[in-house]
Amino acid sequence: MNHLSIYNPATGEKIADVPADDAASVAAKTARARAAQPAWAARPLSERQACIERFRAGVVRDLESLAQTMTRETGKPIKMSRNELNGLLPRLDFFVGMVDTVTAPETVYDEGGMKERIEHMPLGVVGNISAWNYPWFVGCNVIVPALLTGNAVVYKPSEYATLTGLEIARLLHEAGVPPHVFTALVGGGPVGAALLEQKIEGLFFTGSYATGARIAQTVGSRFMKLQLELGGKDPTYVCDDADPKAAAESLADGAMYNTGQSCCSVERIYVHEKIHDAFVAAFVETVKGFKAGDPMQDDTYIGAITRAPQLDVLEAQVADAKAKGATLLTGGQRLPGPGNWYAPTVFSDVNHQMELMKEESFGPLIGIQKVASDDEAVQLMNDSRYGLTAGVYTPDAARAQKVLSRINAGSLYWNCCDRVSPRLPWSGFGDSGVGLTLSTYGIEAFTRPRAWHLRAA
């Protein structure tokens, strides 16, 4: 039998060997999901909601052990693992509370004996290839609304968050979701590729642009529902009327939280020349105060880099910035010891000839660029193939509205950053992907509308 070896990125030690899937087992699990889906869809919505409510109770009951599992396999600081699990709870409440409204049949016309009605049907079997950086958030953004709307789900957690994925499966099955209605796959890229070959009605992927592009090419001729939540190079502009210290403290957290391994991490900052120096000084002071160390310690803020190959990406971006004239203000090197560690790194005097201002860093690395005007900031913020999030810091609401309305991004922030709400859609422009999760639209995404034309005899 194949096995997947799982390592702690903070120490390099092996945690476990887990039995892994192959092409044959992926096909068998998907076939069983297809056979089980109609009965699940036929169950009253209230029963499916009750399953998710019991799943929620299981998360609350096991929260500490679940947090420790996530920290061991991803290197996420334990406090942030707890934050993710606690933050999941209102998302679950939102999905359970709104699914009735989203899926209720709609009569849109009723005159002269002719009635027109819209029915919301499940897609059928949904494939989900998920991410490791927020495995509970990202996974459940797909899994929970898909199950609530009557779909079966074949779920491949990232190979860097497999144990967490198996815990999600355990809790769902304990909550009453039939094993074949929700099934987890274990493995790396070949297992994901095998899932793409199956007869499924929807494929929901979160990960890199490169993998998303390959998925789109693979399934493009099959006309399934395809959603791709990809990367970002998320910009923020700090206006000359902003409080430089307050903005710096907020954005340092937005850049470095989860060791910079967030799709919506702040990855490039533009600061008006009038407050640039004060902002940079406060930003560097804040970053130097972030403690790196054992992710299991409550006061650790900077954890391990989950994927060892990402260290090479960070080193290459740092070398490129130095070679092209950027000023290194702090960090810029790997940290000593076993495991995957990189120092929080800040550059000033950057420009768009440098890779760290163009390509996703996905680590504790940020460039700060001086600008002379709002127009220059807007031009630079839009100078990207990505468009996930963008923000502006200013006390002037009208100015913020004027700037943000010109930015190509799916989520816009005024005086805040790195924030996701279950009530708002999560989507991106350009190479940040297609489709969306969250909000009522993120429930509707797992349904297909069917039109009824009804004439009384």
N, C-alpha and C positions, 0 to 999 in steps of 0.2 A: 504494500500500500504506500502511496505517496505521502510525504509529510511536509509540513511547512514549519520551519524553525523560526522562532520568535525571540528577538533580542531586546534587552533594555538599552535604549540609546544613550542613557546617562552613564552606564557602566560598561557596556559592551558584553555583558553576561547573557547567556542564553536563559530565557524564561521557561520556554516550553517547546515541545514538538507536537504539532497538531495534525491529525489526519487530514489530508488535503483531497480536493476533488480532482477529477480528470474529465475529459470530454464526455466519456460514457456516463459518469455520475451526474454531470450537469444536464445532459439530455434526459436522464431518468427523472431527476428532480423537477425539471420543467414540465415534463409530461404529467407527473403527479399533480403539480400545481394546476395545470389546465383541467384535469379531471375534477379537482376539488373546488374550483372557482365558482361554478354555477350554484352549488348548494350554499356557499358562503354569501353570494350575492342575494340569494333568496331569503336569507334570514332577515328578520326585522332589523331596521336600522338601530333600534333601541338596544338590541343584543350586541351589535357590533360596537356601539358606544360603550356599553357596559364592559366589554373586553378591554377597551383602551383605558377606561377608568381604573380597572383592576391592574393593568400594566403600570399606570401612573402610581398606584399605591405600592407596587413592587419596587419601583424606582426609589420612592421615598424610604421604604423599609431598608433597602440594601445600599443606600446612597454612598456610605463611606467605603464599603468594599468595592463598589463600582468605580468610585473615584480613584482608589488605589490601583485597580487594574488598569485604568486608562493612563495613569501617570507612569506606571511601570513600562508599558509598551510604547508610549509616545514621547515620554520625557516632559510632558506638560506639568508645570508646577501644581502641586496637590490643591492649593487654594483655587487655582483656575479650573481644575477638574471638578471640584465641588461647585464652583460658580456655573459651569456648563450644565451640570445635572439639575441644579436648582433653577437655572434659567429655562430648562426644558419644560418644567411643569406648566407655566402659563401658556406655552405653545400647545401642549396637549389639551389644556382647557379650551383654548381658542378653537382648535380643530373639532373637538367634541361638541362645543357649543354652537358652532356655525354650520356644521354639515347638514343639519335639517333644512336650514334656509337655502343653502346653495343647491341642494339636490331635489327640493320640492318640485313637483310638476307645475308647469306654468300654463295657464290658459291665456292666450294672447289675443283671441278673437272669438266672439260668440254672437252671431247675428244671423237671422233668417234661416235658422236650422243648420247652419254650418259652424262648427267649432274647430278652432285650431289650438293645438296644445304642444308644448315642448316637454319631452321626457329626458331625464339625465341618466344615462346608462353607464355602468363601469366599462373601462377599456377592455378588461379581460385579464391577461397575465402581464404584469409589469416587471421588467428587469431593472434593477437598481445597482449600479456600480458606484460605490460611495467613497468618501474621503476620510483621511486619518486625522486631520487637524482639529476638527470638531465632530467626532464620529457620532455623538448622540444628536446634536443639532442637525447636521447635514443628513444623517440617515433618517431620522424621524420626520424631517420635512417632507420626505417622500413616502416612507413606510406608513405613517399614521393616516394621512388623508387617503392614500391608496387603499388601505384596508377598510377604512370607514365607508368609502364609496363602493365597496363590494368587489374590489380586485384581489387577485392572488399576487403575491410578491415573491420574486426570486432575487435575493439580496446578496451581493458580493461586497462585503466590507473590504476596505483597503487591507493589504497584507501587513500594513504597519499598525492596524487597529483590529486585528482578527479576534482577539480575546474579548474586546468590547462588543464586536459584532455578534459573537456567540452568546454573550450575556443578554443582548437585546432579544435574540431569538428565544433564549430560556425564559425571560420574563413574559414575552408575548404568549408563548405556549402555556406557561403557568396561568396566564390570565384568561385562557380559553380560546385563543386563536388556534385553529387546527394546524398540526405540523406541516401538512402539505399546502396549506393556504399561505403560510409564511415559511420560507425555507432559506437557510443561509448556505452560501458557498464559501469554501476555504481555498485560497490560493492566490497567485499573482496574476500577471498579465495573461498567460495562456488560459486560465480559467475564465477571466473576463471575455477573452476572445471566443471561447466556447459558448458563453452565454449569448453572444451576438448572433451565433448561428442558429439559435432556437426560434421556434415559432412563438413570438411574443407580440403583444399589441402596443407596448410602450417601452422605451428605454430612457432612463433618467440617469445621467452621469454627472458627477462632480469631480473635477480634477484639472489637469493642465490643458492648455490649448492644443499642444501637440497630440495628446491622446484623444481629445475631443474631435480633432480634425480627422484622425484615423477612424474613429467610430462613425462619424458622419459619412465618410467615404464607403465604409463597409455596409452600412444599412440603408444608404440613401435611396436605392432602387426598390426598397421594400415598403415604403410609404407607411411606416409605423409612426406613432407619436414619438418624437425625439426631442428631448430637452438636454441641453448641455450648459452646465454652470461651470465656467472656466475661470481664467485668471484675471488679475487686475493690476494696474500700476497707478494706484489711487492717489490723486493729488489733493492738496489743500492750499488755499491762499490765505495769508494773514495780512489784513489791510493795515494801513498806517494808523487808523484810529482804534485798533484793537489793543487790549492790555497784553503786552508782550510776555510777561511772566505767566499769566493765567493761560494764554494760548499755548505757550511752550510746555507747560505741565500737562495740559490736556493732550496735546499732539505727541508728546514723548510717550505717553501711555498708549495712544492710538497706533504709534509706530512699533512699539516694543512688546505690547501685550501678547502673550502666548509665544514669546520669543520671535515676534514678527511673522509667525506662521499662520496668518489669517488671510482669507481672500480679500477682506476689506481693510487690511492694515493700511495705515497711511504710509505710502512708499516714496512720495516726493513732496516737498514743501516749498512754496514760493512766498517770500516775505517782502513786503514793501520796504524800499531802501531806508525810509525814515526811521523804522524801528528794527531793522535787520540785526544790527549788532546786539541790541538788548535782548532780542528774541533768541539769538544763537547762544548767548551766554547763559540764559536761563534754561534753554533746552539741554545744553551739554551738562550743566549742573544737575538737572533732573535725571538724565540718563546715567550719570556717574553714581547716582544714589541707588540705582536698581541692583539688588543683590542677586548674583549668580551662584548657583550651588545645588546641593542635593534637592531634586524636585519633590522629595517627600517631606521637606521641612516647610512649615507654615509660612516662614518669612522669605522664602525664595521667590524671586520675581522672574528671573531669567533662567529658563530650563535648558534642556538639551535640544539640539537639532535632531528632529526625528529621523530623517533620511541622511545617511552619511554622504551620498553623492552631492547633496546640497552644499556641503562645505566647499566643494570645488567651485561651485557657482559663485558663492560669496567671495572666495579668494580671487576669482577671475575679475569680478566686478570691482573689487577694491584695487587690484593691480591696474586695471584699466583707468580708473578714476585718478589714481596717483600719476600715471604716465601722462595723462591729459591735463594736469595742472590743478586738480582739486586739492583742497587743504584738509588733511585728516585732523579732526579735533579730538577724537577719542576712539579707542578700540583698534580695529583693523587687523586682527589676527585671531587664530584659533587659541582657545584657552587650554592650559596643560591638563594632563590626566587622561584616564581612560574615557571612552565614550565620545560623543559628537558634540563639541562645545565651540561656540564662537562668541567673541566679545561683542557687546553692543557697540555699534560703529556709526559715527556721525561725520559727514563731510560738509564743508561749505565750499564756495567758489566752484560750484558744479555747473554743468551746462548739458544741453541735449546731444552733444557729441559723445557723452559717456553712457556706458551700458546701464549704470545704476539709476539713470533717469529715464531709461527707455524700456528695459526688460524687467520682468518680475524678479524681485530678490527673494522673497519668501524666507526672510530671516531678519535678524536684528541689525539692519543696515538702512541708512537714510541719507539722502542728499538734500541740502537746503540751498535754494537759489534766490538771489536778490533780484527784485523787479522794480521798475520805476512807475508802474501804473496798473490800474485794473485791466486795461486792454491788453497789456503785455502778459499779465497773469492768465487771462482767459485764453490767449493764443497758445501759451505754453501748456496749460492744463489740457487743452484739446489736441495737443501735438502727441498723440498716442494712438496705437491701434486698439487699445483697451478702453472700456467705458463702464466700469462697475460702480464706483462711488466717487464722489468729489465733495469738497467742503470749502466753506469760507468762514473766517473769524472777523467779525466787526460788530459794534453795538448798533449799527444802522441797518434796520430791517429792510428799508427800501434798497439800499446799496447791495445787501446780500441777495435780495430777490433779483436785482438787475444782473449781478454777476452769475448767479447759479442758473438763471434761465438760459444762459448762453452756453452752458457746459453739456457735453455729450456724456451722460452717465445715467445709470438706472436708479441710483439713490443719491439724494442731495442732502447735505448736512449744513446747518447754520449753527455755529458755535458749539459743535459737538462732532464726534467722529467714531468710526469703528463700532457702529450701533446697528442692530437688527431688531425689527419688531414683527411679531406674528401677524399684526393687523395690516402691514404694508407689503406690497409685492417685492420680491427679491429677484432682480433681473439685471441684464447688462446690455450695453451697446457694443458693436464691433466684435472683436475677438474675445470679449468677456462672455459670449455665449448666446444661446437662443432659448426662449421659453422662460418660465419663472416658477418659483415656489413661494409659499407663504401667502397670507391674505386669503380672501374668499376666492380670488383667481387661482391660488395655489391648491385649493380643494377642487375647483371646477376642472383643473388641468387633468385630473384623473377620471374624468367622465367624457362621454361623447353625447352630444345632443341628438335626439331623434324626434322627427317632426310627425305629428298626427293630424290628419285631415278627417274630420268626423262629421258626416251628414246624417241627420236624423231621417229615418225612413218615413 
